[in-house]
Amino acid sequence: DLKVPGKPLETIPRYMLQKVTFRLNRYVRYWGKKLGILTQKDAVVSSRQRFPYQYMPMYNGIPGHKRDFRLLKILKGASTDAVTCSTVIASLDYPPAYEAISYVWGDPSKERSIVVDYLDLEVTKCAYDIIHRRRSPWQDRLIWIDQVCINQEAGDGNLEKQYQAQMMKEIYQGATRVLAFLRHHEHFVEANKPTPQPDAYLVQSHFAELFYRHDVLGHDPATFKAIYQHESKAAQWDALVAFFANPWFRRVWIVQEAVFARELIVFYGDICLDWKYVAQAVNVMYDQNLLQRFQSSDPYVQSTLRAEYNMGLHNVDSMLELRGDVRYDLSFTLEHVLGACMHAGSTDPRDKIYALLGMTTDQSRDLICPEYGSEVTAC
């Protein structure tokens, strides 16, 4: 929701606070790393072998339990402790306060493990890093993350993935906030020449600059064009290219996760951004005809990342439009959402449909039942 230009009393304090946050964030991370507080690896707390975690069936044909879902309680602990958690079964009808995690799995190899209900559960490095980052030394934290909260090994005869796929909208809608984790170290290589590395701080500062010039100074398109023709800003634009080329923006499941979230916070490297802040920056770029300037100084980036960041920007624009339409209770057909999200991808081609069913208001959800097993199971 862009503010109307010409309200400096409202926007200047926010801009200054953002700049102070940049510096404070850097200082905390710098000294944390120096002292070994923020990046210290988990110590081995016991040499005894734990048994592997086994999921307990949640449904088994019991009608009253179809709205149950599993949450992960991350137990408080120091950075030297093993990541220890417990599971909580809750109902969508009266859920406790929890955070929902939005992310891209990345490498599917399960090379790390966490302790869940006193048993070892193997997870991917990406999921481990997120859970480890959300652990607090002072209090337990309740989250929903699909890799742990859904039995991913469920096959024929196990209805868990089938039911949970239909509940995604309500799970993300019911969370107190949704936390989106973008892998910061994604970069691309073409002809053995690496592109510029992602820079979270440049992204944050450039967003702040765009917001400041638009909302505080009230620059028009001609002024924006003149400024960015005479100022280099190559590093900042390269950072935005890497940001919007991140795989998170091209994943089909994140569309409804972002559309239905009460509050969405984006984690990128060592910074976090309110989704409204990202939306404002994107709106400024579209409104002020800055997309032509939105290009990298590195010619290899042009050929390697052009499709990725164009797709990422297109999907963000679609999510903003859908999010606004949801607030006005507009109706969506499956055809409409498929058209809006045609550039979003998925590992499993069936998810191109399943991931969007929650946004439809026609009969699609009644006619299409998510099925991941080799045999069709009635809903």
C-alpha positions in Angstrom: 0.0 0.0 0.0 2.0 3.0 -1.3 1.7 6.2 0.7 0.7 9.4 -1.2 3.8 11.5 -2.0 4.2 14.6 0.0 3.9 13.3 3.5 7.5 13.8 4.9 6.4 13.8 8.5 5.2 10.2 8.2 8.0 8.9 5.9 11.2 10.6 7.1 11.2 8.9 10.6 10.6 5.5 8.9 13.4 6.1 6.5 15.9 7.2 9.2 14.9 4.2 11.4 15.6 1.9 8.4 19.0 3.4 8.0 19.8 3.0 11.7 18.6 -0.6 11.5 21.0 -1.3 8.6 24.0 -0.3 10.7 22.8 -1.9 14.0 22.2 -5.2 12.1 25.7 -5.2 10.7 27.3 -4.5 14.0 25.4 -7.2 15.8 26.2 -9.8 13.1 29.9 -8.7 13.0 30.5 -9.0 16.7 28.4 -12.1 17.0 30.6 -13.8 14.5 33.8 -12.5 16.2 32.6 -13.9 19.5 31.4 -17.1 18.1 27.9 -16.6 19.3 25.8 -16.5 16.1 27.5 -19.0 14.0 28.8 -21.6 16.4 28.1 -25.1 15.3 25.9 -27.4 17.4 28.0 -29.5 19.8 27.4 -33.2 20.1 25.5 -33.6 23.4 25.5 -37.3 23.6 27.5 -40.1 22.0 24.7 -42.6 22.3 22.7 -43.6 19.2 19.1 -42.4 19.1 16.4 -44.3 17.3 15.1 -42.7 14.1 11.9 -40.7 14.3 8.7 -42.5 13.2 5.6 -40.5 12.2 2.4 -41.5 13.9 -0.7 -41.7 11.7 -2.9 -38.6 12.0 -6.1 -39.6 10.1 -6.8 -43.2 9.3 -10.4 -42.4 8.2 -11.5 -40.6 11.4 -13.8 -37.8 10.1 -13.4 -35.6 13.1 -9.6 -35.5 12.7 -9.5 -34.3 9.1 -8.7 -30.7 10.3 -5.8 -31.7 12.5 -2.3 -30.7 11.6 1.1 -31.1 13.2 3.2 -28.3 14.6 6.8 -28.3 15.6 7.8 -26.8 19.0 11.4 -25.7 18.9 12.7 -26.0 22.5 14.7 -23.2 23.8 18.5 -23.8 24.0 21.9 -22.3 23.6 23.9 -22.3 20.3 26.0 -25.2 21.6 23.0 -27.4 22.2 21.6 -29.9 19.7 18.4 -28.7 18.0 15.7 -30.3 20.1 12.0 -30.2 19.3 8.7 -31.8 20.1 5.5 -32.2 18.0 2.1 -30.7 18.8 -1.1 -31.9 17.2 -3.5 -29.0 16.7 -6.8 -28.3 15.0 -7.4 -25.6 12.4 -10.7 -24.8 14.1 -8.9 -23.5 17.3 -5.1 -23.4 16.6 -2.5 -22.0 19.0 -0.3 -19.1 18.0 2.4 -20.3 15.5 4.6 -19.1 12.7 4.4 -20.7 9.2 7.7 -21.1 7.3 7.9 -20.4 3.5 11.0 -21.5 1.8 12.5 -23.6 -1.1 13.8 -27.1 -0.2 16.9 -26.8 -2.3 19.1 -29.9 -2.2 16.8 -32.8 -1.2 19.6 -34.7 0.5 18.8 -35.1 4.2 22.3 -34.6 5.5 21.4 -33.0 8.9 19.3 -34.2 11.8 17.3 -32.7 14.7 15.9 -34.3 17.8 12.1 -34.6 17.7 10.3 -36.3 20.7 13.7 -37.7 21.8 14.3 -39.4 18.4 16.5 -38.4 15.4 14.8 -36.9 12.4 16.8 -36.4 9.2 16.2 -33.1 7.4 17.7 -31.1 4.6 20.4 -28.5 5.3 18.0 -25.7 4.3 15.3 -26.9 6.8 17.9 -27.4 9.5 19.3 -23.9 9.1 15.8 -22.4 9.3 14.9 -24.3 12.5 18.3 -23.5 14.0 17.8 -19.8 13.2 14.4 -19.7 14.8 15.5 -21.3 18.0 15.5 -18.9 21.0 17.7 -19.2 24.1 14.9 -17.8 26.2 11.6 -19.4 25.1 10.1 -22.3 23.1 8.8 -21.4 19.7 6.0 -23.0 17.7 6.3 -23.2 13.9 4.9 -25.0 10.9 7.4 -26.2 8.4 6.2 -28.7 5.7 9.3 -30.9 5.7 8.9 -31.8 9.3 5.2 -31.2 10.0 4.0 -33.4 7.0 5.1 -37.1 6.7 7.0 -36.7 3.4 7.4 -40.5 3.1 3.6 -41.0 3.0 2.7 -43.3 0.2 -0.3 -45.4 -0.8 -2.7 -45.8 2.0 -1.4 -42.8 3.9 -3.8 -39.8 3.6 -1.6 -37.3 5.3 -0.1 -35.5 2.3 -3.5 -35.6 0.5 -5.3 -33.9 3.4 -2.5 -31.5 4.2 -2.3 -30.2 0.6 -5.9 -29.1 0.9 -5.2 -27.3 4.1 -2.3 -25.1 3.0 -4.4 -22.0 2.6 -5.8 -22.3 6.1 -2.5 -23.2 7.6 -0.8 -20.1 6.2 -3.9 -17.9 6.8 -4.1 -19.0 10.4 -0.4 -18.3 11.3 0.3 -15.2 13.3 2.9 -14.4 10.7 4.6 -16.1 7.7 8.4 -16.1 7.6 9.9 -16.4 4.1 13.5 -17.6 4.0 15.4 -16.9 0.8 18.6 -18.7 0.3 21.2 -15.9 0.2 24.1 -17.7 -1.4 22.3 -18.5 -4.6 24.4 -17.5 -7.6 24.8 -18.5 -11.2 27.7 -19.2 -13.5 27.9 -19.0 -17.3 31.0 -19.7 -19.4 33.0 -20.2 -16.1 32.4 -16.6 -15.2 30.4 -16.1 -12.0 27.8 -13.4 -11.8 27.9 -10.8 -8.9 27.2 -12.3 -5.5 23.9 -11.5 -3.7 24.2 -8.6 -1.3 21.4 -8.3 1.2 22.5 -5.0 2.5 22.6 -3.4 -0.9 19.1 -4.7 -1.6 17.8 -3.2 1.7 19.5 0.1 1.2 18.3 0.4 -2.4 14.7 -0.4 -1.4 15.0 2.4 1.2 16.4 4.8 -1.4 13.6 4.1 -3.9 11.0 4.5 -1.1 12.6 7.7 0.1 12.8 9.3 -3.4 9.2 8.4 -4.2 7.4 9.0 -0.9 9.5 11.7 0.8 10.9 13.7 -2.1 7.9 13.0 -4.5 10.0 12.4 -7.6 8.1 11.9 -10.8 9.1 9.5 -13.6 11.2 12.1 -15.4 13.2 12.8 -12.3 13.8 9.2 -11.6 15.0 8.6 -15.2 17.4 11.6 -15.0 18.8 10.4 -11.6 19.5 6.9 -12.6 20.9 7.9 -16.0 23.6 10.1 -14.3 24.2 7.9 -11.2 25.9 4.6 -11.6 24.3 2.5 -8.9 25.5 -0.6 -10.8 26.2 -2.6 -7.6 22.7 -1.8 -6.2 20.9 -2.9 -9.4 23.0 -6.0 -9.6 22.0 -6.9 -6.1 18.3 -6.5 -7.0 18.8 -8.7 -10.0 20.2 -11.5 -7.7 17.4 -10.9 -5.2 14.5 -11.3 -7.6 16.2 -14.1 -9.4 16.1 -16.1 -6.1 14.2 -19.5 -6.6 11.7 -18.5 -3.8 10.0 -16.0 -6.2 9.5 -18.8 -8.8 8.0 -21.5 -6.6 4.3 -22.1 -7.2 3.5 -23.0 -3.5 4.7 -19.6 -2.2 1.9 -17.8 -4.2 -0.9 -18.6 -1.7 1.6 -18.5 1.2 2.2 -14.9 0.4 -1.3 -14.0 -0.7 -3.1 -15.3 2.5 -0.4 -14.4 5.1 -1.6 -12.0 7.8 1.9 -10.7 8.0 4.8 -11.7 5.8 8.5 -11.2 6.7 11.2 -11.9 4.2 14.6 -13.2 5.5 17.5 -12.6 3.1 21.0 -13.2 4.4 21.4 -11.3 7.7 18.5 -8.9 7.1 14.7 -9.2 7.2 12.2 -7.1 5.2 8.5 -6.6 5.8 6.7 -7.7 2.6 4.9 -4.4 2.4 8.4 -2.8 2.1 9.2 -5.1 -0.8 5.8 -4.4 -2.4 6.4 -0.7 -2.2 9.7 -1.0 -3.9 8.3 -3.1 -6.7 5.4 -0.7 -7.2 7.8 2.2 -7.4 9.9 0.4 -10.1 6.7 -0.3 -12.1 5.1 3.1 -11.6 8.3 5.1 -12.4 9.3 3.1 -15.5 12.5 1.9 -13.8 12.4 -1.6 -15.2 14.6 -0.6 -18.2 17.2 0.5 -15.7 16.7 -2.7 -13.8 19.6 -4.5 -15.4 23.0 -5.7 -14.4 26.3 -4.1 -15.4 27.7 -7.5 -16.1 26.8 -8.8 -19.6 26.9 -12.4 -18.4 24.1 -11.5 -15.9 22.0 -10.3 -18.8 22.0 -13.7 -20.5 22.0 -15.9 -17.4 19.6 -14.2 -15.1 17.3 -12.2 -17.3 14.7 -15.0 -17.4 15.0 -15.6 -13.7 14.6 -12.1 -12.4 11.9 -11.2 -15.0 10.0 -14.3 -13.8 10.5 -13.3 -10.2 9.3 -9.7 -10.8 6.3 -11.0 -12.7 5.4 -13.4 -9.9 5.7 -10.7 -7.3 3.4 -8.4 -9.3 0.9 -11.3 -9.6 1.1 -12.0 -5.9 0.5 -8.3 -5.1 -2.5 -8.2 -7.4 -4.0 -11.4 -6.0 -3.4 -10.3 -2.4 -5.3 -7.1 -3.1 -8.1 -9.1 -4.8 -8.4 -11.4 -1.8 -8.9 -8.5 0.5 -11.9 -7.4 -1.6 -13.3 -11.0 -1.6 -13.2 -11.3 -5.4 -13.9 -14.6 -7.0 -11.2 -16.7 -8.6 -11.6 -19.5 -11.1 -8.9 -22.1 -11.6 -8.3 -20.7 -15.1 -7.7 -17.3 -13.7 -5.1 -18.3 -11.0 -3.4 -20.6 -13.5 -3.0 -17.7 -15.9 -1.7 -15.4 -13.2 0.8 -18.0 -12.0 1.8 -19.6 -15.2 5.4 -18.7 -14.7 5.7 -20.3 -11.3 7.3 -23.7 -11.2 7.3 -26.9 -9.0 9.3 -30.0 -8.7 6.2 -32.2 -8.9 4.1 -31.1 -12.0 0.9 -32.0 -10.1 1.6 -29.2 -7.7 1.1 -26.6 -10.5 -2.6 -27.4 -9.9 -2.6 -28.5 -6.2 -0.8 -25.4 -5.0 -3.4 -23.1 -6.5 -6.6 -24.8 -5.5 -6.8 -23.0 -2.2 -7.3 -19.7 -4.0 -10.1 -20.8 -6.2 -13.8 -20.0 -5.4 -15.4 -22.1 -8.1 -15.9 -25.9 -7.9 -12.3 -26.8 -8.5 -11.6 -27.8 -4.9 -14.6 -30.2 -5.0 -13.7 -31.7 -8.3 -9.9 -32.0 -7.9 -8.5 -34.0 -4.9 -4.7 -33.9 -4.4 -3.3 -37.4 -4.8 0.3 -38.3 -4.4 0.1 -42.1 -4.3 0.0 -44.4 -7.3 -3.6 -45.3 -6.5 -6.5 -42.9 -6.5 -8.0 -42.4 -3.0 -11.4 -40.9 -2.5 -11.5 -37.6 -0.5 
